[in-house]
Each structure stands twice: as C-alpha cells, then as structure tokens.
Amino acid sequence: MATIEIGKDNFKDTVGKQGIVLLDWWAAWCGPCRAFAPIYEQVSGKHTDITFGKIDTDAEQELSAVFEIRFIPTLMMFLVGILLFEQEDALLAAVLEDLISKV
C-alpha cells in the first residue's frame, strides 16, 4: 500500500479506523525527512495491512500544533485512535520493521 496524505480533514477518520496507522510528520525542506521517506515507502509496500500516512507540517500547521510537533521527522503509531508510539527522528528500516513486528 502506498502512503496517503493526511490532513485535518481526514486525520480523525484515518487514525480512528480499525488496525494500525503509522504517521510520518515531515516537511519538504527537512533533510532527515527526505532521507527517511524512501525507507517509509519501502516498508509501507511490505505491510499492506497497515495504513501509512504522511503529514506535511508546513501545510498542516494547525494539526502540527495540536500534536506539539517540535522536531521532524516524527513517527506516530495509532491503534483504533489510541497513540501507542511516538518517536522523533528518522528510523532505520530494520528498526521500523522491528517496531511493526512488536505491535
């Protein structure tokens, strides 16, 4: 499954649905975000049962403020609307895979 763009209009419906939802908070000017993007895309292709979303912090400043995003990339994992995990900074593919396997 490819990643989907998340914004204030679809955020609640996306994170509240059944199953695991991973969100990557990013910005186009962010070097670590650009480095993490291919890893995130690659892992999303292996886990079609998980929803992978991306939130552009520049375009979604209000949503970013609600979640107090201070550092990007930030990765969040939700299960039926409940925040299970939050990590600032990019993850290696192996670390992201390990995280997914534990959930």
C-alpha positions as CSV (number, residue, x, y, z in Angstrom):
1,M,0.0,0.0,0.0
2,A,1.3,3.4,-0.9
3,T,1.3,6.2,1.7
4,I,-1.6,8.5,1.9
5,E,-1.6,12.3,2.6
6,I,-3.2,13.1,5.9
7,G,-4.6,16.5,6.9
8,K,-7.0,17.9,9.3
9,D,-9.9,16.8,7.1
10,N,-9.1,13.1,7.2
11,F,-7.0,12.8,10.3
12,K,-9.7,11.7,12.7
13,D,-11.2,9.1,10.3
14,T,-7.8,7.7,9.4
15,V,-6.4,7.2,12.9
16,G,-9.7,6.0,14.3
17,K,-10.2,3.2,11.9
18,Q,-9.5,-0.5,12.7
19,G,-5.9,-1.6,12.5
20,I,-2.6,0.0,12.8
21,V,-1.9,3.5,11.4
22,L,1.6,4.9,11.1
23,L,2.1,8.6,10.6
24,D,5.2,10.4,9.3
25,W,5.3,14.1,10.2
26,W,7.6,15.7,7.7
27,A,8.5,18.9,5.7
28,A,10.0,19.3,2.2
29,W,12.9,21.4,3.5
30,C,13.9,18.8,6.1
31,G,17.0,16.7,5.1
32,P,16.3,13.9,7.6
33,C,12.7,13.7,6.4
34,R,13.9,13.3,2.8
35,A,16.3,10.6,3.9
36,F,13.6,8.7,5.8
37,A,10.9,9.0,3.0
38,P,12.3,6.1,0.9
39,I,12.5,3.9,3.9
40,Y,9.0,4.7,4.9
41,E,7.7,4.0,1.4
42,Q,9.6,0.7,1.2
43,V,8.3,-0.6,4.5
44,S,4.7,0.5,3.5
45,G,4.9,-1.7,0.5
46,K,5.6,-4.7,2.7
47,H,2.8,-4.2,5.1
48,T,-0.4,-3.8,3.2
49,D,-2.5,-4.4,6.3
50,I,-1.2,-1.2,7.9
51,T,-2.2,2.4,6.9
52,F,0.9,4.5,6.3
53,G,0.2,8.3,6.2
54,K,2.3,11.4,5.8
55,I,1.5,14.8,7.3
56,D,3.3,17.8,5.8
57,T,3.9,20.0,8.8
58,D,4.1,23.2,6.7
59,A,0.8,22.5,5.1
60,E,-0.9,21.3,8.3
61,Q,0.4,23.8,10.9
62,E,-2.8,23.7,12.9
63,L,-2.7,19.9,13.2
64,S,1.1,20.0,14.0
65,A,0.4,22.5,16.8
66,V,-2.3,20.3,18.3
67,F,0.2,17.4,18.5
68,E,3.0,19.7,19.6
69,I,5.3,18.6,16.8
70,R,8.6,20.3,17.5
71,F,11.1,18.1,15.6
72,I,10.7,16.3,12.3
73,P,10.6,13.7,11.2
74,T,8.3,12.4,13.9
75,L,6.7,9.0,13.6
76,M,3.5,8.1,15.4
77,M,1.7,4.8,15.6
78,F,-2.0,4.6,16.4
79,L,-4.3,1.6,17.0
80,V,-8.0,2.4,16.8
81,G,-7.3,6.1,17.6
82,I,-5.0,5.4,20.6
83,L,-1.4,6.7,20.3
84,L,0.8,3.7,21.0
85,F,4.2,5.1,20.0
86,E,5.9,8.4,19.2
87,Q,9.5,8.8,18.0
88,E,11.3,11.9,16.9
89,D,14.0,11.5,14.3
90,A,14.3,9.1,11.3
91,L,14.4,5.3,11.9
92,L,16.4,2.8,10.1
93,A,14.4,0.2,8.1
94,A,15.3,-2.6,10.5
95,V,14.2,-0.5,13.5
96,L,10.9,0.4,11.8
97,E,10.3,-3.3,10.9
98,D,11.1,-4.3,14.5
99,L,8.6,-1.8,15.8
100,I,5.9,-3.1,13.5
101,S,6.5,-6.7,14.5
102,K,6.1,-5.8,18.1
103,V,2.6,-4.4,17.5
